[in-house]
Amino acid sequence: MKVTVTGTGYVGLVTGVCLAEKGHDIICYDTNEEKIDALRAGNPSIYEPGLKELLVKNSKDGSIQFTADPEKAYRGRDVIIISVGTPEQENGAADLSFIKEAVSMMARHIDQDCVVVTKSTVPVGTNENIAFWIEENKSPSLKIPVVSCPEFLREGSAIHDTFHGDRIIIGSSSKEAGDLIEKLYQDFSPPVIRTDIRSSEMIKYASNAFLAAKISFINEIANICERLGADVEEVAAGMGMDKRIGRQFLNAGIGYGGSCFPKDINALKHMADKVDYKFKVLEAAAEVNEGQSGILLEKARSLIGPLENRKVTLLGLSFKPETDDIRESQAIKLAKSLAKENAKVYAYDPAAIEKAKAVLGNSVVYCSSIEEALLDSEAAFIVTEWEDIIRFPIAGYPILMKEPIIFDGRNCLPQESMKELGLTYIPIGRKGIYPPRKQ
Ligand SMILES: NC(=O)c1ccc[n+]([C@@H]2O[C@H](COP(=O)([O-])OP(=O)(O)OC[C@H]3O[C@@H](n4cnc5c(N)ncnc54)[C@H](O)[C@@H]3O)[C@@H](O)[C@H]2O)c1
């Protein structure tokens, strides 16, 4: 099929290359010309495992093209996918201005009947507005039904998730339009679930809200474990054996971040407020997350005192491993708090340094290796569980650091090795290791 993907960010670019890989004729359209030029040269503006390889391969054989010209993007297409951002507004509601702008522009250029598919995460009822915005701008003779197909990919495994995710939701009020989108995805392995449009929109928010609540739940269990002398890792393993619960998303730590959970939770709260419903579980999940993020800093303050002029290490800047995305990253939040306390922050991340520089500026020293970040440091904060951070030899900490104190915000380092090496190790929701310290 001839498909245009509008908005070439994490979702749009991955969607575009995966559809091209399955033999569709893809045009990726974005208003950011710099991004389009880089993509034409084979350089994705984001880090995602396997993405560059697929991009280069499919660009070479002409299956995927990039343009900032709406004329070229929207003429003669069978399907147009919307994957522009829906960021949070100050009142928590989703900002739909990018959607409205993109839809109005596309509707003015579409020259044949086609199906518009919304992959962006949009509040319940938005696809009806999209249909209205198309109607306002399109040529009167054209039929352009709108289908909701929310995206569930996870950054860091986005290519895999697109080909092999858990489900593809297709919400439509037109059977033919829904059938066409089901056909578009016929060579992808996830099962297809057909729903009405509003339910499809809600499935996305409900899924993210549930996962966020699961994280906040285990974090509260962790906080109680610390006070009662239990070990949250053992608790999570035991709970997770129950198939009704499952082990995933039971990782205690300093809370969730990223471009989706925080904003989607707030958007859902806003939706509930608008219909006079108080979504208590969701409000609690967000509140717990807010409190959890400062937990490492509190532990550091109480163990080593004021951080002013102390050299500290931050390992990880992205909101999770295998991505360079720093939106709502707990690591960035911690970096800002440490800098505010006038600590000398030395940070390392294998992929997110360039993006972090844009928000942290020179409040942080950026290091190209873990060794460089740890050298002469008085405390190390583990914030993102990248593989190279997990695998870094524990024996290196006491050799490199001035005083080996590790605050593990992701419970990802081997606790057993810490004792043998005489390190001070403070995880979340489990007993810390506190050998006698130098005065
Ligand atoms: N990132 C994720 O992991 C993820 C997962 C599932 C769903 N989503 C949802 O998908 C949507 C996109 O998220 P993202 O992370 O890919 O965003 P992003 O910010 O990475 O990309 C959005 C792109 O849209 C472009 N854009 C903005 N206005 C445009 C317009 N009028 N016409 C064409 N392009 C325009 C921007 O230049 C940018 O390249 C959001 O609604 C998000 O909630 C994201």
PDBQT file of the ligand as one rigid body, heavy atoms in Angstrom, charges set to zero:
ROOT
HETATM    1  N1  LIG A 501       7.636   7.540  22.203  1.00  0.00    +0.000 N 
HETATM    2  C1  LIG A 501       6.972   6.465  22.573  1.00  0.00    +0.000 C 
HETATM    3  O1  LIG A 501       7.523   5.532  23.165  1.00  0.00    +0.000 OA
HETATM    4  C2  LIG A 501       5.502   6.346  22.284  1.00  0.00    +0.000 A 
HETATM    5  C3  LIG A 501       4.870   5.098  22.447  1.00  0.00    +0.000 A 
HETATM    6  C4  LIG A 501       3.506   5.003  22.174  1.00  0.00    +0.000 A 
HETATM    7  C5  LIG A 501       2.788   6.120  21.791  1.00  0.00    +0.000 A 
HETATM    8  N2  LIG A 501       3.432   7.326  21.664  1.00  0.00    +0.000 N 
HETATM    9  C6  LIG A 501       2.638   8.477  21.231  1.00  0.00    +0.000 C 
HETATM   10  O2  LIG A 501       2.941   8.736  19.859  1.00  0.00    +0.000 OA
HETATM   11  C7  LIG A 501       2.934  10.141  19.590  1.00  0.00    +0.000 C 
HETATM   12  C8  LIG A 501       4.273  10.569  19.031  1.00  0.00    +0.000 C 
HETATM   13  O3  LIG A 501       5.264  10.359  20.017  1.00  0.00    +0.000 OA
HETATM   14  P1  LIG A 501       6.829  10.428  19.670  1.00  0.00    +0.000 P 
HETATM   15  O4  LIG A 501       7.557  10.052  20.902  1.00  0.00    +0.000 OA
HETATM   16  O5  LIG A 501       7.104   9.696  18.414  1.00  0.00    +0.000 OA
HETATM   17  O6  LIG A 501       6.974  12.012  19.401  1.00  0.00    +0.000 OA
HETATM   18  P2  LIG A 501       8.235  12.807  18.847  1.00  0.00    +0.000 P 
HETATM   19  O7  LIG A 501       8.226  14.101  19.532  1.00  0.00    +0.000 OA
HETATM   20  O8  LIG A 501       9.450  11.938  18.896  1.00  0.00    +0.000 OA
HETATM   21  O9  LIG A 501       7.882  13.009  17.302  1.00  0.00    +0.000 OA
HETATM   22  C9  LIG A 501       6.868  13.824  16.820  1.00  0.00    +0.000 C 
HETATM   23  C10 LIG A 501       7.261  14.326  15.437  1.00  0.00    +0.000 C 
HETATM   24  O10 LIG A 501       6.164  15.034  14.883  1.00  0.00    +0.000 OA
HETATM   25  C11 LIG A 501       6.681  16.117  14.120  1.00  0.00    +0.000 C 
HETATM   26  N3  LIG A 501       5.610  17.089  13.874  1.00  0.00    +0.000 N 
HETATM   27  C12 LIG A 501       5.088  18.012  14.707  1.00  0.00    +0.000 A 
HETATM   28  N4  LIG A 501       4.100  18.704  14.105  1.00  0.00    +0.000 NA
HETATM   29  C13 LIG A 501       3.976  18.178  12.869  1.00  0.00    +0.000 A 
HETATM   30  C14 LIG A 501       3.123  18.453  11.772  1.00  0.00    +0.000 A 
HETATM   31  N5  LIG A 501       2.184  19.402  11.837  1.00  0.00    +0.000 N 
HETATM   32  N6  LIG A 501       3.276  17.721  10.649  1.00  0.00    +0.000 NA
HETATM   33  C15 LIG A 501       4.223  16.762  10.562  1.00  0.00    +0.000 A 
HETATM   34  N7  LIG A 501       5.071  16.460  11.568  1.00  0.00    +0.000 NA
HETATM   35  C16 LIG A 501       4.945  17.169  12.712  1.00  0.00    +0.000 A 
HETATM   36  C17 LIG A 501       7.824  16.618  14.965  1.00  0.00    +0.000 C 
HETATM   37  O11 LIG A 501       8.732  17.414  14.204  1.00  0.00    +0.000 OA
HETATM   38  C18 LIG A 501       8.432  15.305  15.439  1.00  0.00    +0.000 C 
HETATM   39  O12 LIG A 501       9.440  14.846  14.558  1.00  0.00    +0.000 OA
HETATM   40  C19 LIG A 501       2.549  10.798  20.916  1.00  0.00    +0.000 C 
HETATM   41  O13 LIG A 501       1.164  10.975  20.954  1.00  0.00    +0.000 OA
HETATM   42  C20 LIG A 501       2.969   9.769  21.956  1.00  0.00    +0.000 C 
HETATM   43  O14 LIG A 501       2.244   9.876  23.140  1.00  0.00    +0.000 OA
HETATM   44  C21 LIG A 501       4.763   7.453  21.894  1.00  0.00    +0.000 A 
ENDROOT
TORSDOF 0
